Amino acid sequence: MLGSYGAASCAGACFARCAKGTERCEIRYKKIFANSKYFLISYYMKYLKQFVIGSSIIPTILYLISVQNIENKNYDYYRYSLAAPIWFGLWNMLSLYIAEKHGLNMTTRFLVISILSAFAIMIIARAMNSYNYSDDEWMKYNFYIFIKYMIVWNLIIYNVERLVE
């Protein structure tokens, strides 16, 4: 590996060591620079893959169907149907980032992110008063959200992820 500064700093060091203006040095610099571009593209592509997996119809269909049938919601279903896939895609990207930073395996990664994202949506839904619920109904909502998120992250997205790898 090229260290923390990557291929660009290596290319700069190589270029500085070569005699200025030599063709050999320029070719070497261009090769290293091209490799660094491909490194960056492949680095960001793994996050794009995570976003696509999380925002696909397979994990979000459960929520789209269940929210469509709720009568006492204080938001537009159309906006929800646009936001839900983005929500899962971003959380899946975040889960990969956390897993790489802390060396988590796939099972632990999805267990952690299912808990974090479930609590995040519970807090957001309550703070924005997304539903006209009593305190007992909010408790049921929180329980069902927690169960749904456990199923979606640890069964559905986990298995989609395994199939795509």
C-alpha positions in Angstrom: 0.0 0.0 0.0 1.2 3.5 -0.6 0.7 4.9 2.9 -1.7 7.5 4.2 -1.0 10.0 1.4 -1.8 7.6 -1.4 -0.6 7.4 -5.0 -0.5 11.2 -5.6 2.2 11.8 -3.0 4.2 8.8 -4.2 3.9 10.2 -7.8 5.1 13.6 -6.6 8.1 12.1 -4.8 8.9 10.0 -7.9 8.6 13.1 -10.1 10.9 15.1 -7.8 13.6 12.4 -8.0 13.6 12.2 -11.8 15.4 14.8 -13.9 12.9 17.5 -14.8 11.4 17.1 -18.2 12.4 13.5 -18.9 10.0 11.4 -20.8 10.5 8.4 -18.6 9.5 10.4 -15.5 6.4 11.8 -17.1 5.2 8.4 -18.2 5.8 7.0 -14.7 3.9 9.9 -13.1 1.0 9.4 -15.4 0.8 5.7 -14.6 0.8 6.4 -10.8 -1.8 9.2 -11.2 -4.1 6.9 -13.3 -3.8 4.2 -10.7 -4.8 6.7 -8.0 -7.9 7.7 -10.0 -8.9 4.0 -10.2 -8.2 3.6 -6.5 -10.5 6.5 -5.7 -13.2 5.2 -8.0 -13.1 1.7 -6.6 -13.1 3.2 -3.0 -16.3 5.2 -3.7 -17.9 2.4 -5.7 -18.2 0.2 -2.6 -20.2 2.9 -0.8 -22.3 3.4 -3.9 -23.0 -0.4 -3.9 -24.1 -0.1 -0.3 -26.4 2.7 -1.1 -28.0 0.8 -4.0 -28.5 -2.3 -1.8 -30.1 -0.3 1.0 -32.3 1.8 -1.2 -33.5 -1.1 -3.4 -37.1 -2.2 -3.3 -36.4 -5.4 -1.5 -35.7 -3.8 2.0 -38.1 -0.9 1.6 -41.2 -2.7 0.3 -42.2 -3.7 3.9 -42.3 -0.1 5.0 -44.0 1.2 1.9 -46.8 -1.2 2.2 -47.2 -0.8 6.0 -47.2 3.1 5.8 -49.6 3.1 3.0 -52.2 1.5 5.2 -51.8 3.8 8.2 -54.7 6.3 8.4 -53.6 8.7 11.1 -50.2 9.8 9.8 -49.2 13.5 9.5 -47.1 13.3 6.3 -47.5 12.6 2.7 -47.1 9.1 1.4 -45.5 10.3 -1.8 -42.7 12.1 0.1 -42.3 9.0 2.4 -41.9 6.7 -0.6 -39.0 8.9 -1.8 -37.4 9.3 1.6 -37.5 5.7 2.8 -35.1 4.3 0.2 -32.7 7.2 0.7 -32.9 6.6 4.4 -32.0 2.9 4.1 -29.3 3.6 1.5 -27.5 6.2 3.7 -27.7 4.0 6.8 -26.3 1.1 4.8 -23.4 3.3 3.7 -22.9 4.4 7.3 -22.9 0.8 8.5 -20.1 -0.1 6.1 -18.1 2.9 7.3 -18.6 2.0 11.0 -17.7 -1.6 10.3 -14.5 -0.7 8.5 -13.5 1.8 11.2 -14.1 -0.6 14.1 -13.4 -4.0 12.4 -16.9 -5.4 12.7 -18.0 -8.5 10.9 -21.2 -8.5 8.8 -23.4 -9.9 11.6 -22.3 -7.4 14.2 -22.4 -4.6 11.6 -26.1 -5.1 10.8 -27.0 -5.7 14.5 -25.4 -2.4 15.4 -26.9 -0.4 12.5 -30.4 -1.9 13.1 -30.4 -0.7 16.7 -29.0 2.7 15.8 -31.3 3.3 12.9 -34.4 2.1 14.7 -33.7 4.5 17.6 -33.0 7.3 15.2 -36.4 6.8 13.4 -38.2 6.5 16.7 -36.8 9.8 17.9 -37.4 11.6 14.6 -41.0 10.3 14.3 -41.8 11.4 17.9 -40.1 14.8 17.6 -41.8 15.5 14.3 -45.2 14.2 15.6 -45.5 12.0 12.5 -48.5 10.2 13.8 -51.6 11.1 15.9 -50.9 8.5 18.6 -51.5 8.2 22.3 -48.7 7.3 24.6 -49.7 3.6 24.4 -49.8 3.7 20.6 -46.3 5.3 20.6 -45.0 2.4 22.7 -46.5 -0.1 20.2 -45.1 1.9 17.3 -41.6 1.8 18.9 -41.9 -1.9 19.5 -43.0 -2.6 15.9 -40.3 -0.4 14.4 -37.7 -2.1 16.4 -38.9 -5.6 15.3 -39.2 -4.4 11.6 -35.7 -2.9 11.6 -34.2 -6.1 13.1 -35.9 -8.1 10.4 -35.0 -5.7 7.5 -31.3 -5.2 8.5 -30.4 -8.7 9.9 -32.4 -10.8 7.5 -33.2 -8.9 4.3 -30.3 -6.5 3.8 -27.8 -9.0 5.3 -28.8 -11.7 2.7 -29.0 -9.3 -0.2 -25.5 -8.1 0.7 -24.2 -11.7 0.8 -25.8 -12.4 -2.6 -24.2 -9.3 -4.2 -20.7 -10.1 -2.9 
